[in-house]
Amino acid sequence: MIYSVGSGKFTGTGVVLAGVEMAPKTFIALLRGINVSGRNMIPMPDLRSLCAELGWEEVQSYIQSGNLVFKAKSKPAQLETELEQAIERRFGFTISIIVRAAAVWPDYIRDNPFPDASQSAPNHVMLALSKAKPKPDGIEKLQARAVVGERIVQVGDALWLLYAEGVAKSKLSPGLLDRLVGSPVTTRNWRTVLKLHEMAGPFSSQE
């Protein structure tokens, strides 16, 4: 039986001692609008150092577009705010950051509605995550603006986009996604989704 020492409350199985810190959990952060050169450029070594200053642990980055895997003790929304504010202070510009627990990443991979296209054209399949829950009518409005062959499917809090002719020819711009979904959205192709899962490691599903 779990109880909090000093509170007399039972909460489950086992014992939780008052004042004992929670173990850090693994998270994945997606930075939106980070460029390889020019405007909004952040060198990944500098970004990793900044995360370490925030107290995040075992920080890894993947390619220049802004993908992080790390351990921390806070909630996703708090981690988003911490890094957004730290980037504004350090680099002088504002970007949106979306954080998810690494423990949910296997669900995204399992629920991909475009498995065949992911095998044949992984750069044409995108996982899109938003700051807030997508608007109920967002998918319908996005699909109405899609070109021939493009499909948008919502699974849980994730949107999946299939760009049959490639992203470059699409009319589904970042600004349109934000407006119709209702909050900032960032996308990652299937290859990046798999790589981040690999970086997070098998331990993430047990946290």
N, C-alpha and C positions, 0 to 999 in steps of 0.2 A: 504494500500500500504506500503511495507517495504522500508525504505531507511536508509542509514547509515548517522547519524547526522554528518555534517561537510563535507561529500563527495558529497552529492546531488545525490546519485545514488539510484534508485529504484530497489529493489531485490525481491519483492514478496508482502506478506500481513503482516501488523503489522509494528512496528518500532523497529529497533535495534539501541541502543545507542552506540556510539563510546566508546571503553574502557571497556565495560561490558564483563566479562568473560563468556565463554560457561559453561553450567552446565556439571558436570562429567557424563559420560556414563558408562554403565556396559559392562565389557569385560570378556572373558574366555581365560585363558592362559593354554596351554598344554606344559609341560616340557618333553623333550625327554631324555631318558637314566638316569633317577633318580632311584636309587636302594634302596631297603629296608635295605640292609646292604652292607658293603664292599665299592667298588669303586663307586664314584659319589653319595655318600649318603648325603642328605640334610634333617635334621629334619624339619618337617613342621612348627613348631613354629618359628624356625629361619628364614625360608623362608617368613613366613607372616610378621615377624618383618622387614626383609629386604625390602619387598614391601612397608611397611608403611614408611620406611626411604626415599623411592623414591617419596613419596607423594601420593601413591595410597590409596584409602579409602575403608572401609568395606571389607577388604580382608578375604576371606574364602578359605580353602583348603579342598580337598577331597582325602583320602587315600595317601599312601606314594609315589605313582608313579608320583606325580607332576601335580596336577590339581588345578587351581586357578580361583576364581570368585571375581571380584573387580570392583571398580569404578575409573576412571581416565579421564583426559581431553585431552590426546594426541591421535594420530593415532596409529593403530595396529602395523605398522612397527617400529615406534619410541619406543613403549612400549616393543616390542621384544628386540630391541637393548639395551634399558636401563637395563632390567633385565639380559640379557646375560652378559653384562659388569659388572654389580653389583655382579653377582654370581662368575665370574672369579676373581674379586678383593677380595671378601670375602672368598670364598671356594677354590680357586686355580685351578679350572678346567673349561673347556669350554663345554657348551651344547647348543643345538638348542632349541629355544622356538617359539611356534606358537601361535599367538593371533588372536582371532576373536571377533567381536562385538557380544554381547549376543543377539542382535536383530535379527541376522541371524540364531540363533540356532533352532528356531521353523521350519525354512525351511529345515534344515538338517533332523529333525525328520519326517516332512511331506514327504520328498522325498526319504526316505529309500526304496530302491528297493527290500528289502528282508523282508517284514513284517511277513510272516509266520515263517521263520526261527528265526526271532527276538523274537517271542513268545515262540517257542519250544526250542531254543538253543541260548539264547542271548549272551553267551560268544563266539559264533562262528561267530558272525556278528560284523565287525569292521568298524568304520568310520576312514578314513585316510585323514589327512590334510597336505598340503605341504606349504613350505615357498613361493614358486612361483607357477604360473599356471602350471599344469602338461603339459609335452610335448605332442604334438598331437598324436604321435605313442606310447606313454607310455603304455596305456591300452592294446593295441594289443600285445606288447612285454611281458608284465606281464602275460597275459592270456596264452601265448605260453609256459610259464615256470610253469604254475599252474599244480598241480596234479589233479587226477580225482575228480570231484565234486566241485572244487574251482571255484569261479566266481569273476570277478572284473568288476564293473560298475562305470562310472563317471557320476555324476550329478552336474553340475555347477563346483565349485572349489573343490568339495569333491569327493573322491574315496570311494567306498563301497566294502568291501571284505567279501566274504562268505567262511569260512573254513569248508567245510562239515565234514571233519574228525578231526577237531580241529587244533589249531595253531601249536601245537608241531610237527605235521607231515608235515608241509608245507615247501616248498623250497623258499617261498617268504620272504627272509630274509630282515631285515632293510636296509642292504647295497644295496641289489638288488632294493628295492623300491626307495631308494634315487637316484641310478644311472639311472634307467629307467624313473622315474618321472621327474628327472632333478633338484631336490633340496631336502633338508632334509624333511623327512616325519615322522609323528608320528601318532599312531593309538590308538583308544579307543574303548572298546567293547560297545555293545548296552546299557547295564546296566549303564555304566558310562556316556554315552551320555544323558540318561534320568535323571540321578542324577544331572548332571551339569545344565540341563535345569531347574530342580526343584530349585536348589540353586540360579540360576540367578533371579528367580521370574517373575511374570507376567508383572512387570513394564518394563522389558527389551524390549519387543516387541513394546513399545510405545516411545522408545528413538530414 
